[in-house]
């Protein structure tokens, strides 16, 4: 089994869909996948829970599978989505000056993939 940390910085929904699909695919093939939502992608958080959003179904599947590690606390605060992240019960990641640090995942044996 391999371990992957998927750091998504890009706020484009067409990019984010690939993060969601890849995490589910990795998980289905016996790998460990963690999605870390960073940078501009935090703007998607309030939209993902809307039933009319095309990403909503995939978002729910990833949440149910436990694949969403959390959200950058600093970026979600700066981008105005911190309350939405809290409402969804997402972990706020802040071990590196308010942001999730990549090195902590590398130290735990995760392969880092950025989007």
N, C-alpha and C positions, 0 to 999 in steps of 0.2 A: 504494500500500500504506500502510495506517495501522498505528501501533504502539500497543498497549494494555498497560498494566501493571495487572493485576488483584490488588489488595491485599485479601486475605480475612482479616478479623478475627473474624468470627462463627464460633463452634464448632458450630453446628447443622448436622448432616449434610444437611438439606434445603436449606440455603443453599449449602453446599459443592458439592453436586451441580450447582448452576447455574453455579458458577465453572468446574468441570470441563467441563461441556457448552459453555459460551460460549467457553472457550479453544480447544476442538477446532473449534467452528464458525468462529471467527475465522481460525484457522489454515487450515482447508479452503477458505476464501474468499480466501486470499492475504495475509491480514494477519499481522502479528507479534503474538503474545500471550505474556505472561510472567505466571506465577502467583507471587505473593509471599505466603507463609503467615505470618501475624502474629497476635498476641493470642491469644484463646481457641481459635482454629482449630488451633493447634499441638497441642492435645490429641488431634486426629484422627490424627496421624501414625502412631502404632503400630497403629491399627485399620485403616488403609487397605490394608495389605499382607496382611491376613487374607483367605483365600480365601472365607470365608463372608460377608464384608462386602459389602453391596450396591454400595458405591462402588469396590470393588477393581478391576473391569474398566475403569472410566473412569480411575481413578488410573493404572493400567498404561499405558493409551493416551496419557495426557498425559505420563508419564515418557518413553515411547518416542519421542514427538514432540518432546521437548526443551522442553516448555512450562512445566515447573516451574523457576522461577528459583531458589528456595530458601526457607529457613525463618529466621525471626527467631531469632537466637542467644540473646538475652536472654530472650525469652518461652519458648522451648523449654527453657531452663535452669530458669527459674522454675516452669514447669508440669511438669517432670519428664520431658520427651520428647526431651531433647538426645541421649541415647544412641541412641534409635530413629531420629532424624534422621541421625545419623552412620552407623548400621548400613545405612540405605537409600542412603547416599552423597549425601545432599542437601547443597547448598551452604548454609553458615551465613552469614547476612547480618547485618552489624553495623556498617555505616558511619556510623550516627547514634547514638552513645552505646550501642552494643550492639544497636540495632534497624536495620532497613532504612529508609533515608531516602527519602521520596517525591520530594524535590526533585531528587535525582540522576537519577531516571527522567524527570521533567519536562524537565530540562536536556538530555536525550538525545532529546527529541521524543515521549515517550510520553504518551498520554492516560491519565489515572489514573481507574480505576474501583474503588470500594471496596464491599465486601460485608460 
